[in-house]
Structure formats: C-alpha cells, structure tokens
Amino acid sequence: MNCIELKALQIAARIGTYAPDSVVPDVHLLDLARTIARHLVIIARDETAGVFDYDRLI
C-alpha cells in the first residue's frame, strides 16, 4: 500500500455560523491520510519527475 499524507494544512475557510462575540478561527487545520493499493498507482518509480502537482488540491 502507498500512503499520501497532508498534515496541518491550513485552510482559510468560513465554515458554519458563529454567535455574536464568539471566537472565529482564522484558519482550519486539515490532517488527511489516503492509502492507495499499489496496483492502482500509475507511476513505476518514486522519483521527482513522477511527483504529482498538488497546487490544485491546496
């Protein structure tokens, strides 16, 4: 199995509603781990040329 992890990714999002005088967070922190079965991975080797571009995800 292969695993991709994002830890403490800061997301500036307005989630939910807050009462007057409530503390509203500046950012939300995301911890995400995804496990992928090795036979579903489409690159043969782990090298810089095969790194995915995560800019769109972030």
BELBELPE-V266229 format. One record per residue. N is the residue number from 1. RES is the residue in three letters. D_CENTER is the distance of its C-alpha to the mean C-alpha in whole Angstrom. Layout:
N_RES_D_CENTER ; N_RES_D_CENTER
//
This chain:
1_MET_18 ; 2_ASN_15 ; 3_CYS_12 ; 4_ILE_9 ; 5_GLU_7 ; 6_LEU_4 ; 7_LYS_7 ; 8_ALA_9 ; 9_LEU_6 ; 10_GLN_9 ; 11_ILE_10 ; 12_ALA_13 ; 13_ALA_14 ; 14_ARG_17 ; 15_ILE_17 ; 16_GLY_20 ; 17_THR_24 ; 18_TYR_25 ; 19_ALA_29 ; 20_PRO_31 ; 21_ASP_31 ; 22_SER_27 ; 23_VAL_25 ; 24_VAL_22 ; 25_PRO_19 ; 26_ASP_18 ; 27_VAL_14 ; 28_HIS_12 ; 29_LEU_10 ; 30_LEU_6 ; 31_ASP_7 ; 32_LEU_5 ; 33_ALA_8 ; 34_ARG_9 ; 35_THR_13 ; 36_ILE_15 ; 37_ALA_19 ; 38_ARG_20 ; 39_HIS_22 ; 40_LEU_20 ; 41_VAL_18 ; 42_ILE_20 ; 43_ILE_20 ; 44_ALA_23 ; 45_ARG_22 ; 46_ASP_20 ; 47_GLU_21 ; 48_THR_19 ; 49_ALA_21 ; 50_GLY_19 ; 51_VAL_15 ; 52_PHE_13 ; 53_ASP_12 ; 54_TYR_9 ; 55_ASP_10 ; 56_ARG_11 ; 57_LEU_7 ; 58_ILE_7
//
